[in-house]
């Protein structure tokens, strides 16, 4: 059995609330999904957050798949990519504590 068939079977078992299948799926695909998230967000902590959200979604929504719909590794990758993009969109731009203006004068935020 190749990984694609195994992923589909594990997802079907997860829809039945099989915790061992969930654990097996994590071991099988977490590194691949982490790579997808890292490619998009370029930050390990954010990618880990995405991965956590994806696995929560898998546990909560695998049961909602249409009868006969075969969920696949490709589906997991798309979910991961979309969650990564969503996280980037929600993230507020970071502002440095110290910066130089166009005249070269140094400024800093008051952080008291």
Secondary structure as UniProt FT lines:
FT   HELIX           3..15
FT   TURN            16..17
FT   HELIX           19..41
FT   HELIX           44..61
FT   HELIX           62..64
FT   TURN            67..68
FT   HELIX           73..90
FT   STRAND          98..100
FT   TURN            102..103
FT   STRAND          106..108
//
